[in-house]
Amino acid sequence: MANSKLSPELQARHERLAQVIGRLTERGQTQRQIASALNVPAQYLSDVKNGQRTITEPFGRRIAEVYKVSFAWLMDGEGQESIPQFSAAPGTTTSGVTLPVLSMPVEGDPRESSDWDGSQIIVAGAAAAIASGSKWPYVLRYDGDDSKGRLATGDLLLVTETGDKQGELMIVKGRGSLRIARNVDGDWHSLQGRLRLPRNLDFVGSVRGIVWAPFR
């Protein structure tokens, strides 16, 4: 049952996700298999679908990447509806990929960082595929607020090198400090309060998706 407390915008977003899941189940994929391909607990996917949890930006991007649906349509209803591609969903891996877990963004090899306390996590599915093909992947334990409500304290984010292009969420370096920044119409803003950041930023990492989020 959908959450009646959601705003009309968020309610519509959850209904679009339900459409995606419905089309996939019509083609023979169970909701548990969908959750496994997205590397989230089945209950997490169910809660998001039913409006009990917010669809985070990284999770929306993972859905778009795994099932080849339009991110703009899924999150904001912009453009045409995309038909999810069942064949595009990667299979889950049995062993997964072991990644270091950090509480602060880092620059360079995360295993060489003084901020790493030795904590590790095994990721599978889409996250494992991304990590295997990227340089310096690690999991960032997010601790903060997000003015858009798409990230929350306790979320585990997959971070890799910047790659060839900039994403919507990046690890940036400015005035000697590292933080997550969001691209808003070509400008970079902090997640808390959407403070506009200076233009002379260095991009040291890319947030590729959400690995896990605690039940809320």
N, C-alpha and C positions, 0 to 999 in steps of 0.2 A: 504494500500500500504506500502511495506517495506521501511525502511529508507535507501537510497543508500549511506549515509555517514557512515554506520556501517562497522566495519572491517569484513573480511570474517568469522572470528571466531564468532563474535557476531551475524552476519547475520544467520549463521548456527544454532546458539542457538535459535534464534527467530523462525526459520523455524521448529525446533523440537517442540517448544511450540505450534506452529500452528497445527502441526500434532496431538498433544495430544488433543487440543481443538476440532479439526475436528472429531476425533474418538468419543469424548464424545457427540458432537452434532449429529453425525450419529445415536447414540443410544438414542436420544430423549431429551437430556439435553440442555437447552438454554444457551447462553453465560452469560446471567444475573444470571442464577442459578449457573453456575460454579463460577462466581465472588462471589456470596453470600456464597457458600461453602468454598471459600478461604478467605472470610472476607475482600474483597477489593471492591471498587466501580467498577461498570461495565465498566466505561470509563477507569479506570486504567488498567483493564485486556485487554481492546481493544488496548490501547496505547502500552502495553508491547508486545502483540501479533504482532502488526504492526511495531514494531521496533522504536516507538516514545519514548519509555522509556526503560532503561536497566533492564534486569531481575536480580534483586538483589539475593544474595546468600540465605538470609532467605526466600524470596518468592519462590525461586526454591525448597528449602527444604519443604516448605509448600505444594507445588504442589505434590512433591514426596510422602509426608506423607499422604495427603488426598486421592490421586488417585493411590497410590501404583505404581508409575513409578520409574525408576532408576534415582537417582539424578545425578550420573556420566554421564549417557547417555544424560540426559536433558541439563546439563550445559556444558559438554565437549565432547559429542559424543563418550564417552568411553563405551565399552561393547555393549550388544544387546539392541535394542529398546524394551521398555516395553509397554504392552497393558494396557492403563489406566482402572482401575476397577471402573465402575460406581457405583456398590453397596457399594464400600468402602467410598464413599463421605458422610460425616455426614450431617444430616439435620441441618438447622439453628435453633437457639433458639429464642424464642420471647422476653424473658426478658434479656438474656445475663448475663454477669458477670461484675460487677463493679470493676475496678482495679485502684490503685493509679498511677499517672503519675509523674515521676521524671525526672529531667534534668541531673542527675549524677548517675552513678552506686552506689548501696548501698550493704551493707553486712547485712544479717539478715532480720528481719521483716521490709519491706519498710514503713509500717504505723507508725513505731516507730522511723523512721529516722528523724533527725533534718533538712534534706534536702528536706523533703516532705512539700509542701506548701498547701496541701489539694486538689490539682487538681486530678480529676478522669475522667475515660473514661469507657464506656460500650462496651465490646467486645462480639461478637457472633460467631456462627459457629465453625470452627476448633480451633480458638484461645480460645474460651470459654471452649471447651472440654479440651484443654491442661491445661488451668489455673485452671479449677475445680479439676483436678487430680494432681495438683502440690502444693508444699509448697512455700509460700512467692512470689506469682506471682506479677509482676508489669509491667508497660509500661515505657520504657526508651525513652525519646526524644533525638534522636541522633543529635549531633552537631559536625561535623568534616568531614574529608576527608577519603577516602578509596582508597588505591593504586590500588585495583582491580576494582574500580568503581561500586561496588555492593551495597554500602550504601552511602547515601548522607544526608546532613544536612536537618533536618525536618522529617526524617523517624521515625516512632514510632515502637519500637521493643518490643516484648513480652519476658520478662526475668523471669526465675523461678530458683529454687534451682538447684544445679548441677546434682542431680540424681545419678544413678549408673554408668554412663559412660560419658566421655567427648565428646562434640560436636566439630564442626569446629570453632565456635565462642563462646568464653567463657568470663565471667567477671573474671578477675584475680586480685590478690593482690600482689604487689611487692614493697618493700621499703615504705610501709605504704600508697600507693595510689592504687586506683582501676581504671581499664581501660578495654576496650574490646580488646581481643587478638584473633588472627587467628592461627590455627594449620597449619603449612606448613611443610609437610614431617617429622612430629614428633617434630618439634621445634615450639615455640610460638613467634609470631611477632606482633608488633603493627600494626594497620590498616593504619596508616599514614607512608608511606615510607618503610613499611615492616622491621622496626628496630627489630632485634632479641632481645628477652627479656631474662633475666636470667632464669636459670632452676629452681631455688628455689622459685616457685610461688605457691600461694594458690588459689584454684579455689572456688569462692564464688557464682557463678551464671552461668546460661546457656542461651544463646540467642536462643529462640525457633522459632522465625519467625518474619515477619513484619506484624504489625497490620494495619498500614495506611501509605501512602506516599503522599506528596503534588504533585499536577500536576506540571510538569516541561516542 
